[in-house]
């Protein structure tokens, strides 16, 4: 083997090793970020469950999670967001792109979008229990949901015939989602997509339901 070949092999090996180290480093940083976020959320959840929203301070949450206030605000904009584990951005770039490139009808595409977003959104059962115990968290949760709905309408409008059509489609899908979550059974193993489509069919069918 020539010295040139040896040099090339050495360079390739070094590059591969550097790439592997870079990948491992990125993965480690991401795990640490997830751990920090989880620590802040768990601390906020414990303190607000015990003392209430008003009596809990961000400084107390930071002390419990062993982070600085600056770090807190890198992950959450407020105490309610930390307790409810509300992400500032639920729709990833990949999720948005899948919707923008979807084919077929608008409402089914929105259903798929909602399902994609579910993985990044807050845990439904735990959040439901928390707002029942701490109703002061309902207004900030509603505000977050309003912002999310606005994002959905804006995205839907990019594929709809009109802004009004986008609003109606999002309203229908969100109403169906609310129905599914409200009537969710612990032993219901049907996929969310199936339950969501079924709820939409039932909502639409109600329009023709006769008086009795």
C-alpha positions in Angstrom: 0.0 0.0 0.0 1.4 3.4 -0.9 2.0 6.2 1.6 -0.8 8.1 -0.2 -3.3 5.3 0.4 -2.1 5.0 4.0 -2.6 8.7 4.5 -6.1 8.6 2.9 -7.1 5.6 5.1 -5.9 7.4 8.2 -7.8 10.6 7.3 -11.0 8.6 6.6 -10.6 6.8 10.0 -10.1 10.1 11.8 -13.1 11.6 10.0 -15.3 8.6 10.9 -14.1 8.8 14.5 -14.8 12.5 14.7 -18.2 12.0 13.2 -19.0 9.3 15.8 -17.8 11.5 18.6 -19.8 14.4 17.3 -22.9 12.2 17.1 -22.4 10.9 20.6 -21.8 14.4 21.9 -25.0 15.7 20.3 -26.9 12.7 21.7 -25.5 13.3 25.2 -26.4 17.0 25.0 -29.9 16.1 24.0 -30.3 13.6 26.9 -29.0 16.2 29.3 -31.5 18.8 28.0 -34.3 16.3 28.4 -33.2 15.5 31.9 -33.1 19.2 32.8 -36.5 19.8 31.4 -37.9 16.8 33.2 -36.3 18.0 36.5 -37.9 21.5 36.2 -41.3 20.0 35.3 -41.3 17.5 38.2 -40.2 20.2 40.6 -42.9 22.6 39.5 -45.5 19.9 39.5 -44.6 18.8 43.1 -44.5 22.3 44.5 -47.7 23.6 42.8 -49.6 20.4 43.8 -48.5 21.0 47.4 -48.7 24.8 47.7 -50.8 26.1 44.8 -49.8 28.3 41.9 -49.6 31.6 43.6 -47.7 30.4 46.7 -45.0 28.7 44.5 -42.2 30.9 43.2 -39.9 30.3 40.2 -37.0 30.6 42.7 -38.4 27.7 44.7 -38.8 25.6 41.5 -35.3 26.4 40.5 -33.9 25.4 44.0 -35.9 22.2 43.9 -34.6 21.3 40.4 -31.1 22.7 41.1 -31.1 25.0 38.1 -30.8 28.8 37.7 -33.7 31.1 36.8 -32.0 31.7 33.5 -32.0 27.9 32.8 -35.7 27.7 33.8 -36.7 30.3 31.2 -34.6 28.5 28.6 -37.2 25.6 29.0 -40.4 27.2 30.1 -42.0 30.7 29.9 -43.9 30.4 33.1 -44.8 28.4 36.3 -48.0 27.0 34.8 -46.2 25.9 31.6 -43.6 24.1 33.7 -46.2 22.3 35.9 -48.2 21.3 32.9 -45.1 20.5 30.8 -46.4 22.7 28.0 -44.0 22.9 25.1 -43.7 26.2 23.4 -43.7 24.5 20.0 -45.7 21.3 19.5 -45.4 21.1 15.7 -42.0 20.1 14.6 -40.6 21.2 11.2 -41.0 17.5 10.1 -44.6 17.4 11.2 -45.4 20.7 9.4 -43.7 19.4 6.2 -45.7 16.2 6.3 -48.9 18.2 6.4 -47.8 20.6 3.7 -47.0 17.6 1.4 -50.1 15.5 2.3 -52.6 14.5 -0.4 -56.4 14.0 -0.1 -58.9 15.9 2.0 -58.1 18.6 4.5 -59.8 17.1 7.6 -58.1 13.7 7.4 -54.8 15.5 6.9 -55.5 17.6 10.0 -56.3 14.4 12.0 -52.9 13.0 11.1 -51.3 16.3 12.1 -53.0 16.2 15.5 -51.8 12.6 16.0 -48.3 13.5 15.0 -48.4 16.4 17.5 -49.6 14.1 20.3 -46.2 12.6 20.8 -44.7 16.1 21.5 -47.6 17.4 23.5 -48.3 17.2 27.2 -49.4 13.9 28.8 -53.2 14.1 28.8 -54.1 12.0 31.8 -51.7 13.6 34.2 -52.6 17.1 32.9 -56.3 16.3 33.4 -55.7 15.2 37.0 -53.6 18.3 37.7 -56.1 20.9 36.5 -58.9 19.1 38.5 -56.9 19.4 41.6 -55.6 22.9 40.8 -58.2 24.8 38.8 -56.1 27.9 38.8 -54.1 26.2 36.0 -57.2 26.2 33.7 -56.8 29.8 32.4 -53.1 29.4 31.4 -53.9 26.0 29.8 -56.8 27.6 27.9 -54.5 30.4 26.7 -52.0 27.8 25.5 -54.7 25.9 23.7 -55.9 29.1 22.0 -52.4 29.7 20.7 -52.1 26.2 19.5 -55.4 26.5 17.7 -54.2 29.7 16.0 -51.1 27.9 14.8 -53.3 25.1 13.4 -55.5 27.5 11.6 -52.6 29.3 10.1 -51.1 26.0 8.9 -54.4 24.7 7.6 -55.0 27.9 5.7 -51.9 27.1 3.6 -53.7 24.1 2.2 -57.3 25.1 2.4 -59.5 26.9 -0.2 -59.9 29.9 2.2 -59.1 31.0 5.7 -62.7 30.4 6.7 -62.6 26.8 5.4 -59.4 26.3 7.4 -61.1 27.6 10.6 -64.1 25.4 10.1 -61.9 22.3 9.5 -59.7 23.0 12.6 -62.8 23.6 14.7 -64.3 20.3 13.6 -61.1 18.3 14.3 -60.5 20.0 17.7 -64.2 19.4 18.7 -63.7 15.7 17.8 -60.5 15.5 19.8 -62.2 17.1 22.8 -65.0 14.5 22.5 -62.5 11.6 22.3 -60.5 12.8 25.3 -63.6 13.6 27.4 -65.1 10.1 26.7 -61.8 8.3 26.8 -62.1 4.8 28.4 -59.2 3.3 30.3 -59.7 0.0 28.4 -60.1 1.6 25.0 -57.2 0.2 22.9 -58.4 1.5 19.6 -55.8 3.8 17.9 -56.3 7.5 18.4 -56.6 8.0 14.6 -59.5 5.6 14.5 -61.3 7.2 17.4 -60.7 10.7 16.1 -62.2 9.8 12.7 -65.1 8.1 14.3 -65.8 11.1 16.4 -65.8 13.4 13.3 -68.2 11.1 11.6 -70.5 11.2 14.6 -70.3 15.0 14.8 -71.2 15.4 11.1 -74.0 12.9 11.4 -75.6 14.9 14.3 -76.4 17.6 11.7 -79.0 15.2 10.2 -80.3 13.7 13.5 -84.1 13.9 13.7 -86.0 15.3 16.6 -87.6 12.7 18.9 
